C-alpha cells in the first residue's frame, strides 16, 4: 500500500513496472508498459468464441456429473470454496458480461454473488440445467456481434463487453483446470479433460494458482 501511495495510485487493480503503472484492465496500456508483443493476436470472433464456450460447457457438464451430492460440497484446500460453487460459477460468469451490457456496469458485487447463489442449485441435474440455460442465452447474445464493442464501467476500469466475455471464457477454463487438480483428491479421474491445444487461442494463465 505504501508503494502504491508513493505512486499516487488510489484504486485497484493496478499493474506496476518500475515507475510505470496501469490502473484497471486497459489492454493497450498494459501491452505498452510491459512491452507485450500482440502481433497475430486479437479478440475472438463471436462465432469462434461460442465454439470455445460450447467446448468448455461440455467439459463442465462432464465434471459436474462425476460428483456425488456429498462431493459437490467438498471444500477445496487453500481457498475455502465448494465444488458446487466452483463449477456453478463457471457456468454463471459469462452472464455477468451480458448483464453488464444491459446495465452499463460490472461490479465486484456481481463477481462475488456466486458464493451464495450457487447454494440454490443442489443437484448435478440442477447445475447442468442452469448451464444449458446459460449456453442458450449466450448463443443468442453472440448472434449480435455489434453488442460486444460496448464499453462499460467496471471495478477494473472501462472495459468492453467483448473483453468481459473473453475473460469469463478463460476464467471457466481456469476453474476446470482447478477441478481436474482437485478430483484426484476425491478419488476421481477426470472424464475427458480439456486438452490445452483445444483452447490455445483463449488467454489463460500459465500457472494453475
N, C-alpha and C positions, 0 to 999 in steps of 0.2 A: 504493500500500500504506500509506503514511503517513497519507493522508486517511482510509482505512478504519479504520486503527488508532485514529485520533483519535475516530472514531465508536463504537469498541468492537466493530466488526464483525470476526469471525474466520473467516467462511466465505463461499464464493461459490456461486451467483451472487448479486449484490446490486444493487439499483437505488436510486440516491440522488437526492434532490431537496432542495437546501438542507440543512437539518439533519434532514430526514426520510429514512428508508431502509426498504426492504423486502428481507428476505433470502429467497431462493427464489422459486418461481413461485406466488405467492399472488395470484390474480386479484382478489379483493375488496380486499385491501390495496393492490395496485398501482393500481386504479381510484380508490381514495380518496386516496392520496398524490399521484397525478398528475392528479387531477380529470378522469378519463376518463368521458365520458357513455356509459352502457351501455344506455340505453333502446332497446328494439327488437332488441337482440342477445341471444344466448343460445346454449347448446350445441346442436349439430346433432342432430336426431332420428336414431336409429340407421339408419333406412331411408334418410334423406337423406344421411347420412354414407357409406353403402355406395354410393349412386349416384355420389357425388363420387369415391370410391375407384375405382370401375369406370372413370370418365372418365379419371382420372389414370393408371391402369394401362394403359388402351388407348393413351394418348399415350406412355407409357414404352415399350411394345412397338414402336410405330411408330419411335420414336427409336432403340431398340436395333437394329432390323432395317435401319436405314440405314447401319450401321457395318460395316466390314470387320474381320477379326481384328486387323489392324495398327492400325486406328483405335480399337479397344477399348482398346488400350494407350497411346493418345495421352495425354500428360500436360498438364493444364491449367496455364496461367500463373498466377502469383500464389500459388495453393495447389497444391503438387505432388500431384495425385491423378489417377488414370487415369479414362477414361470408363467402363471396366468397373466400377471402384469406385463412381463417382458414380451410375450407373444401377442397378446391382445393389442398392446401399444403399437406393435409393428404394423398391424393392420390399420390402426387408427391414424397414424402420423400423417399420411397424405391428405386426410380430410381437413387437417388444420390449414393446409395450403389453400384448399377450396374455400374454407370459411374466411381466410384472410382476404381472398379475392372479393368476397361478398361484403366484408366489413371494413376493409382497408387497414386492418390491424392484425399483428401477430405478436401475442403477448407471452410472457413467461408463464402466466397462469394457464394459458391454453396448453402449453407443453407439459405442465405438471399434472393436469387434471386426470390423466390415465390412472394415477395411483389409486384413486377412489372409484372411477368409473369401471375399471376392469373387474371389480368385485361383483358387478351386476351380471357377469357372464360366467355362470357356474360350471357348465359342462363343456366338453370339447365341441359338441354339436353347436352350442350357443356361440362359441368363439368363431368357429368356421362359418356359421351362417352370417355372422357380423362381417367377416372377411368377404364373403360373397357379395354382400350389400355394398361394401365399400369399393370393391373392384368394379362393380357395375356403375356406381356413381362416378368413379374416377374415369372410366372409359367414356362416359357421356361428356364429362367436363373437357377431356383432352381432344374431343372432336372439334372443339372451338379453339384452335391454336392461338388465335389473336389474344385470348384472355391471359396468356402466360406472360406477356410483356408488361402487364400492370405492375407498378411498383407500390409496395405497401410499407407502412411504418411498422417496425419491429423492435424488440428489445436489443437486437443486434445492429440496429440502424436501418436505413432504407434498403429494401430488398425486393426483387421481382418474384412473382408467383412461380415463374419457371425455376428460379434458384431454390425456392422453398420446396418444390416438388422433387427436384433432384436431390436436395439434402435429405428429404424424407425417404427417398428410394435407397440412398446409401445408408441411412440410419437403419432401415429394415434389414439390409444385408448384414450390417454390423451386428445387429441383435441375433440374427440367425447364426452367425459365427459364435456368438456368446452361447447360444443354445447348444450348438454342436460341442462346445467345450464343456458345458455342464452335464450333458446327457450321460457320458461315461461315469460320472459321479453318482448317478442314479441307477447305474447298471444297464443303460440303454445305448445301443448302437444306432446312430442317426440313419434314418431311412433316406437314401439317395440325396445326400447333402449336396448343396450347390458347389460346382467347381468354379474356382476363381476365373477361369477362362470364359465362363458364361456371363460374367458381369465386368469384364475388363474395361468396358467403356464407361463405367459408373465410378465416380470418385468415392473411394472407401479408404479409411486409414490403413497403413501398413501394420500397425500394432493392434493386437486384439483388445488390449485395455490401455 
